[in-house]
Amino acid sequence: MLSKTTEYALRAIVYIALNNAKGQRSGIKEIAKELELPTHFMGKILQDLVRKGVIASMKGPGGGFYLHRPANQINVLEVVRTIDGLEAFRKCGMGMKECSDTHPCPLHDDIKRYRDQLLKTFRDKTIQTLVDGITTGNYFITNVQDPAELKSPGIGLS
C-alpha cells in the first residue's frame, strides 16, 4: 500500500523523534546506518521532508535533522500525503476509470471499507503514538530481533 519512500520516511521520522526526546539531532549517515537503509536514498527523502516542512535540519556542529513541531502534531497521514499523495485511497481496486458509490466495481465496497479504516488509522496515529509504542518496548523500527541486543528500546542502537 505504501511506497518504500514513505515506509523509509516514517521510520526515519520516528527515529528522529526518539532522538529529539533525548535532546539530540540525527544525521543522515546515523539514521541510515541504524535503520539499515540506503544512505543516498535516505538523504533524498529527508531533504524532501525538510523542503515540504515536515521536519527541519540544521547544518554544522550539533546539527542534523529534528522535529520543529511536537511529535503529537504530526500524524502518519501527513507523511503519507507528503510523499505518496492520497491517490491510492481514491483508485479503483480493479483499475476502472469510473468507480464510485453510484457506479461501483465488484470490489468497491470491500476496498472502500479497508481504505476508510486505513485512512482513519493514519489520521489518528501521530509520530508521538509510534514513539510511545517503541519506548515501551512493544514495537520496533529496526530489524533487530533479539531484545537483549537493544541498548535503547525499539531502536537497536549500537
VODRENNU-205064 format. One line per field, with one value per residue: residue number from 1; residue in one letter; chain; x, y, z of N, C-alpha, C in turn. Coordinates in pm, 1 decimal. Layout:
<rs>
seq	[NUM|...]
type	[a|...]
mol	[A|...]
nX	[X|...]
nY	[Y|...]
nZ	[Z|...]
caX	[X|...]
caY	[Y|...]
caZ	[Z|...]
cX	[X|...]
cY	[Y|...]
cZ	[Z|...]
</rs>
This chain:
<rs>
seq	[1|2|3|4|5|6|7|8|9|10|11|12|13|14|15|16|17|18|19|20|21|22|23|24|25|26|27|28|29|30|31|32|33|34|35|36|37|38|39|40|41|42|43|44|45|46|47|48|49|50|51|52|53|54|55|56|57|58|59|60|61|62|63|64|65|66|67|68|69|70|71|72|73|74|75|76|77|78|79|80|81|82|83|84|85|86|87|88|89|90|91|92|93|94|95|96|97|98|99|100|101|102|103|104|105|106|107|108|109|110|111|112|113|114|115|116|117|118|119|120|121|122|123|124|125|126|127|128|129|130|131|132|133|134|135|136|137|138|139|140|141|142|143|144|145|146|147|148|149|150|151|152|153|154|155|156|157|158]
type	[m|l|s|k|t|t|e|y|a|l|r|a|i|v|y|i|a|l|n|n|a|k|g|q|r|s|g|i|k|e|i|a|k|e|l|e|l|p|t|h|f|m|g|k|i|l|q|d|l|v|r|k|g|v|i|a|s|m|k|g|p|g|g|g|f|y|l|h|r|p|a|n|q|i|n|v|l|e|v|v|r|t|i|d|g|l|e|a|f|r|k|c|g|m|g|m|k|e|c|s|d|t|h|p|c|p|l|h|d|d|i|k|r|y|r|d|q|l|l|k|t|f|r|d|k|t|i|q|t|l|v|d|g|i|t|t|g|n|y|f|i|t|n|v|q|d|p|a|e|l|k|s|p|g|i|g|l|s]
mol	[A|A|A|A|A|A|A|A|A|A|A|A|A|A|A|A|A|A|A|A|A|A|A|A|A|A|A|A|A|A|A|A|A|A|A|A|A|A|A|A|A|A|A|A|A|A|A|A|A|A|A|A|A|A|A|A|A|A|A|A|A|A|A|A|A|A|A|A|A|A|A|A|A|A|A|A|A|A|A|A|A|A|A|A|A|A|A|A|A|A|A|A|A|A|A|A|A|A|A|A|A|A|A|A|A|A|A|A|A|A|A|A|A|A|A|A|A|A|A|A|A|A|A|A|A|A|A|A|A|A|A|A|A|A|A|A|A|A|A|A|A|A|A|A|A|A|A|A|A|A|A|A|A|A|A|A|A|A]
nX	[82.8|186.3|452.7|803.5|952.2|781.8|756.5|1025.0|1053.8|870.6|985.7|1229.5|1147.3|1030.8|1256.9|1409.2|1240.6|1256.4|1524.8|1517.5|1364.7|1552.8|1704.4|1873.0|2003.8|1980.6|2195.1|2215.7|2375.9|2388.9|2115.2|2053.6|2231.5|2152.6|1888.8|1921.7|1909.6|1942.7|2191.6|2216.9|1960.5|1809.2|1903.0|1796.2|1521.6|1495.6|1577.5|1374.9|1156.4|1226.2|1219.2|945.5|844.5|791.1|982.0|1282.1|1613.8|1953.9|2264.2|2616.7|2824.6|2664.7|2443.5|2188.4|1898.5|1571.9|1260.7|1050.5|810.8|589.9|586.7|337.5|178.9|214.1|76.9|52.6|-75.5|-14.0|254.1|230.8|67.4|239.1|454.4|354.6|107.1|-254.0|-374.4|-383.5|-585.4|-805.5|-819.6|-961.1|-1000.8|-992.1|-894.2|-1063.7|-1175.7|-1406.3|-1533.0|-1733.2|-1945.8|-2195.5|-2152.2|-2019.9|-1735.1|-1697.9|-1542.3|-1557.0|-1705.7|-1584.9|-1313.0|-1333.5|-1416.8|-1186.3|-993.3|-1103.9|-1079.6|-801.7|-726.5|-840.2|-686.8|-428.8|-477.0|-536.8|-313.0|-23.5|314.3|414.0|254.8|358.1|623.8|582.8|495.9|730.1|910.0|801.5|876.9|717.1|701.4|899.4|1147.0|1357.8|1546.1|1639.5|1622.1|1653.3|1564.7|1743.2|1971.9|1932.4|2010.9|1866.0|1521.4|1340.5|1500.6|1760.5|2021.5|2368.6]
nY	[-119.4|131.8|327.2|243.0|467.7|618.2|436.8|428.6|700.1|729.7|557.6|691.7|945.1|872.9|772.5|1008.0|1158.2|1005.9|1050.9|1329.4|1353.9|1294.2|1514.3|1529.6|1564.1|1410.4|1273.5|1209.1|982.9|842.5|785.5|628.4|414.9|306.9|234.2|61.1|137.7|259.3|503.0|719.0|731.1|776.6|1029.4|1185.8|1153.5|1267.8|1533.5|1611.9|1597.3|1802.6|2023.6|2023.9|2089.4|1907.6|1807.8|1948.0|2083.8|2136.3|2275.4|2209.8|2186.5|1999.8|1991.8|1851.5|1645.7|1727.8|1752.4|2019.8|2072.3|1957.3|1602.5|1492.6|1642.6|1573.5|1368.0|1031.0|1028.9|1280.5|1245.6|1035.0|1161.9|1370.8|1236.2|1020.3|1112.8|1105.9|943.6|661.5|605.9|666.2|536.3|287.6|-49.8|-235.1|-101.6|52.9|344.6|485.9|448.1|435.5|514.3|518.8|395.6|129.3|-99.2|-461.7|-502.2|-272.1|-195.5|-352.9|-278.6|-5.7|3.6|-100.7|93.9|324.1|259.8|240.0|503.8|634.4|522.8|617.9|890.1|913.1|811.0|946.0|1068.7|1074.8|878.7|651.2|664.4|636.5|371.1|242.0|320.9|187.9|-62.4|-235.2|-219.4|-193.6|-31.3|-120.8|-393.1|-559.2|-852.4|-973.8|-871.3|-847.1|-750.6|-485.6|-149.9|68.5|106.7|-41.1|64.1|-37.3|58.8|77.5]
nZ	[0.0|87.7|-49.0|-80.5|-25.6|143.2|356.1|447.5|513.8|725.9|919.1|955.7|1052.2|1294.0|1423.1|1434.9|1601.9|1837.6|1907.2|1932.6|2163.3|2347.1|2337.0|2117.8|1783.1|1461.1|1213.2|856.0|785.6|1028.9|1074.4|849.0|888.7|1142.0|1089.8|888.4|614.0|274.0|242.0|52.1|-65.1|165.0|232.4|23.3|72.7|331.8|284.6|111.9|285.7|458.1|283.4|232.9|476.5|683.5|860.4|1010.4|953.4|1056.2|986.4|1043.1|1348.3|1598.5|1448.9|1232.6|1171.5|1286.6|1470.9|1416.6|1513.7|1770.7|1819.2|1853.8|1693.9|1436.5|1212.5|1081.2|837.0|728.6|655.6|470.2|278.1|202.1|79.5|-93.3|-175.1|-194.1|-375.0|-386.6|-213.5|-349.5|-589.5|-804.5|-711.9|-911.8|-1122.5|-1279.2|-1457.1|-1397.0|-1104.5|-833.0|-550.6|-668.3|-909.9|-884.5|-887.2|-874.6|-643.5|-500.6|-255.9|-52.9|-72.9|-29.4|239.4|365.2|284.3|403.7|676.0|695.1|630.2|851.2|1058.2|984.9|1011.3|1282.4|1419.1|1550.9|1513.9|1767.8|1893.5|1771.3|1857.0|2134.8|2146.3|2078.1|2279.6|2494.4|2441.5|2303.6|2027.3|1721.6|1511.5|1374.5|1230.4|1421.8|1605.6|1857.5|2168.9|2380.7|2268.7|2233.3|2304.9|2343.1|2375.1|2113.3|1909.3|1859.1|1884.2|1833.7]
caX	[0.0|274.6|577.0|925.7|990.5|700.7|796.2|1153.2|1031.0|807.0|1085.2|1328.1|1085.5|1017.8|1392.9|1442.7|1160.3|1314.4|1646.5|1477.2|1318.1|1674.2|1776.6|1974.6|1968.0|2031.1|2247.5|2173.8|2451.8|2345.2|1979.4|2061.3|2300.7|2072.5|1766.0|1963.1|1851.6|2045.0|2226.0|2187.4|1814.4|1763.7|1934.4|1696.7|1392.9|1498.8|1581.0|1240.8|1071.5|1262.7|1163.8|799.6|807.6|752.4|1089.7|1376.5|1754.3|2048.4|2399.5|2725.9|2837.1|2538.5|2334.7|2122.0|1754.4|1492.2|1120.3|1029.5|678.1|578.0|557.2|193.2|110.9|243.7|16.2|105.7|-137.5|63.0|373.6|183.7|22.1|355.9|538.7|281.2|-22.7|-365.6|-435.0|-407.4|-710.0|-914.9|-818.0|-1044.1|-925.1|-984.4|-836.4|-1164.4|-1172.1|-1529.7|-1572.5|-1781.7|-2057.6|-2310.4|-2110.5|-1910.6|-1682.2|-1734.1|-1463.9|-1566.7|-1748.5|-1483.4|-1191.6|-1367.2|-1414.0|-1044.7|-928.4|-1155.9|-1018.1|-660.7|-721.7|-868.5|-567.9|-321.8|-515.8|-536.0|-179.5|76.3|452.6|427.3|193.9|454.7|737.2|540.8|495.2|869.4|973.3|751.0|935.7|617.8|718.7|1036.6|1165.1|1476.5|1534.1|1697.9|1524.6|1674.1|1554.6|1859.9|2076.3|1895.3|2058.4|1759.2|1400.0|1286.5|1586.8|1872.2|2141.8|2494.8]
caY	[0.0|247.4|314.4|228.0|601.5|653.3|347.2|476.6|831.2|708.7|504.1|796.3|1048.2|816.3|769.9|1147.3|1195.5|938.2|1123.1|1463.2|1340.0|1290.0|1638.7|1506.4|1569.9|1292.9|1294.0|1112.6|857.5|774.0|734.2|519.3|300.8|247.7|177.0|-28.4|190.5|317.0|639.5|816.4|740.2|839.0|1171.9|1247.8|1152.4|1364.2|1669.0|1637.7|1623.4|1936.0|2119.4|2025.7|2139.4|1804.2|1808.4|2058.0|2043.6|2240.9|2237.7|2242.5|2110.1|1992.3|1995.4|1727.5|1655.3|1734.5|1791.2|2159.1|2072.4|1840.7|1475.8|1464.7|1726.5|1519.8|1236.1|944.2|1069.9|1393.5|1191.4|961.5|1262.3|1445.4|1153.4|944.4|1169.5|1024.7|876.2|520.0|596.8|702.0|448.8|167.2|-171.9|-312.2|-15.3|120.2|490.5|531.1|359.0|521.0|455.5|504.6|311.6|53.4|-225.1|-570.4|-496.7|-136.0|-184.0|-412.3|-196.8|122.6|-18.8|-115.1|224.3|415.7|223.6|276.3|649.5|668.8|485.4|712.0|1020.7|907.5|780.6|1052.2|1023.9|1050.6|748.8|549.4|673.9|579.2|225.7|196.2|339.4|85.6|-190.9|-318.1|-211.2|-170.8|27.1|-180.4|-535.8|-633.5|-949.3|-1011.6|-754.0|-837.8|-675.9|-344.6|-59.9|164.8|35.5|-29.3|124.6|-124.9|141.2|7.8]
caZ	[0.0|93.1|-124.8|1.2|18.2|259.2|466.0|498.7|574.5|856.2|1012.1|984.4|1136.5|1428.5|1478.1|1466.5|1718.6|1953.6|1943.7|1978.9|2301.3|2430.0|2312.6|2014.7|1641.8|1391.1|1078.9|753.0|795.8|1150.8|1052.5|751.1|949.8|1249.0|1035.3|779.5|491.3|185.7|282.5|-52.8|-75.2|289.8|219.8|-65.2|142.6|441.5|228.6|60.8|402.7|507.1|184.9|243.9|608.8|780.8|959.1|989.7|967.0|1090.7|945.7|1133.4|1472.2|1670.7|1352.1|1197.4|1149.8|1409.0|1453.0|1456.3|1576.3|1859.3|1750.7|1861.5|1594.6|1303.3|1201.3|975.8|711.7|674.0|590.9|352.0|180.3|155.1|-7.2|-195.4|-209.3|-145.8|-489.0|-355.1|-138.0|-440.2|-707.1|-808.6|-687.5|-1036.6|-1224.9|-1361.7|-1452.3|-1332.9|-995.4|-724.8|-476.6|-758.6|-1023.1|-820.9|-940.4|-782.5|-519.3|-447.7|-115.7|34.8|-75.8|33.4|384.7|400.7|268.2|504.9|803.8|686.8|640.5|990.6|1135.6|952.0|1064.5|1428.6|1471.5|1535.1|1532.5|1912.6|1921.5|1728.1|1950.1|2262.7|2130.4|2074.9|2411.4|2586.2|2403.0|2234.4|1882.1|1678.3|1379.1|1313.2|1203.6|1533.2|1654.1|1997.5|2255.8|2469.2|2197.3|2224.1|2408.5|2358.7|2333.3|1980.1|1809.4|1825.0|1871.8|1861.6]
cX	[87.1|399.6|693.6|967.3|913.0|735.4|925.2|1136.1|969.1|906.4|1186.1|1270.2|1068.7|1154.9|1435.0|1367.6|1214.3|1440.0|1615.5|1433.7|1435.7|1759.2|1884.3|1916.9|2036.6|2078.8|2202.6|2244.5|2409.2|2208.1|1983.1|2125.8|2210.8|1945.2|1791.8|1896.5|1962.1|2067.5|2184.2|2036.3|1756.4|1788.6|1832.5|1560.5|1389.7|1501.3|1444.7|1145.3|1100.3|1201.3|1012.7|750.7|766.6|854.1|1180.1|1518.8|1838.9|2187.3|2499.4|2729.8|2706.4|2417.4|2275.6|1973.2|1681.2|1348.2|1107.0|888.6|673.6|534.6|408.3|112.1|138.0|179.9|73.1|49.7|-63.9|185.8|334.2|144.7|141.3|437.6|459.6|156.9|-131.5|-434.9|-467.0|-538.2|-832.3|-927.4|-911.0|-954.8|-909.4|-935.1|-936.5|-1152.4|-1291.3|-1571.9|-1610.2|-1893.3|-2179.1|-2280.0|-1992.6|-1864.5|-1718.8|-1658.1|-1482.0|-1599.1|-1644.3|-1358.4|-1216.3|-1362.7|-1269.6|-973.7|-974.1|-1093.6|-870.3|-643.1|-744.3|-747.0|-455.4|-351.1|-501.8|-397.8|-85.2|215.9|474.7|367.5|291.6|575.8|702.2|540.4|635.7|933.3|921.3|810.7|837.4|639.2|861.5|1039.7|1292.3|1451.2|1594.7|1590.2|1533.3|1669.4|1674.0|1972.6|2050.3|1952.0|1954.7|1632.6|1361.4|1378.8|1698.4|1999.7|2265.2|2588.5]
cY	[125.6|221.8|294.3|363.9|642.1|565.7|397.1|610.6|815.8|656.5|611.0|903.6|997.6|812.4|910.8|1192.0|1130.9|1010.7|1263.6|1459.8|1335.2|1415.7|1627.2|1524.9|1453.3|1328.8|1183.3|979.1|775.8|709.0|613.6|395.2|230.7|180.2|80.4|9.2|252.1|466.0|742.8|839.6|810.1|988.8|1245.0|1259.0|1261.4|1508.2|1707.6|1671.3|1761.1|2041.4|2133.6|2059.2|2035.9|1797.0|1927.8|2003.7|2165.7|2190.3|2271.4|2155.3|2113.7|1994.2|1858.3|1752.7|1653.2|1770.7|1935.5|2180.8|1953.3|1716.7|1441.9|1552.3|1681.2|1382.6|1159.9|987.1|1187.0|1343.7|1117.6|1060.4|1335.9|1364.9|1092.9|1015.0|1074.5|948.5|729.7|500.8|631.9|605.3|330.0|44.5|-259.4|-225.7|53.7|271.7|545.1|427.9|448.1|448.5|433.2|417.4|224.2|-68.1|-335.1|-569.8|-365.5|-129.5|-238.7|-325.3|-62.3|110.5|-26.2|20.1|323.4|387.7|262.0|427.6|694.9|638.0|585.0|851.5|1023.7|884.7|896.5|991.0|995.3|915.9|637.1|547.1|608.6|426.3|167.4|208.5|240.8|-51.1|-283.0|-324.1|-172.6|-104.9|-23.7|-329.4|-622.0|-724.4|-974.6|-888.1|-738.5|-758.4|-526.6|-263.6|46.0|99.5|65.3|23.4|30.1|-44.8|62.6|95.7]
cZ	[0.0|9.0|-28.3|55.8|143.0|378.5|530.5|570.5|713.1|958.7|1052.6|1076.4|1279.5|1496.3|1521.5|1592.4|1846.4|2000.7|1993.4|2123.9|2399.0|2410.0|2206.9|1875.3|1572.9|1252.1|984.4|769.6|917.0|1130.0|959.5|812.4|1052.0|1197.9|919.4|648.1|405.7|216.8|178.5|-64.7|47.7|284.6|134.4|3.7|249.9|390.0|172.2|175.6|463.9|414.0|199.6|384.9|711.9|894.3|928.8|1001.0|998.7|1051.1|1055.5|1257.1|1551.3|1579.4|1328.4|1178.6|1282.4|1373.5|1499.7|1509.4|1670.2|1780.4|1754.0|1766.2|1451.6|1295.1|1081.5|840.6|648.0|599.3|462.8|242.3|119.7|55.2|-124.0|-248.1|-160.9|-258.4|-460.7|-279.4|-223.5|-557.5|-692.5|-790.4|-810.6|-1153.0|-1316.2|-1346.9|-1374.4|-1228.8|-878.3|-650.9|-567.4|-880.3|-977.2|-903.4|-840.2|-649.0|-443.2|-297.4|-18.6|41.6|-8.7|185.6|435.3|394.4|373.9|641.7|806.0|697.8|784.9|1078.5|1111.4|1007.6|1217.0|1488.9|1444.3|1548.1|1681.2|1951.7|1886.7|1819.9|2083.5|2256.8|2131.4|2212.9|2515.4|2555.9|2332.0|2083.6|1848.8|1540.4|1312.1|1294.1|1313.2|1592.5|1803.8|2087.7|2349.7|2403.5|2197.1|2339.7|2436.9|2304.6|2189.6|1872.5|1767.4|1805.7|1912.5|1939.4]
</rs>
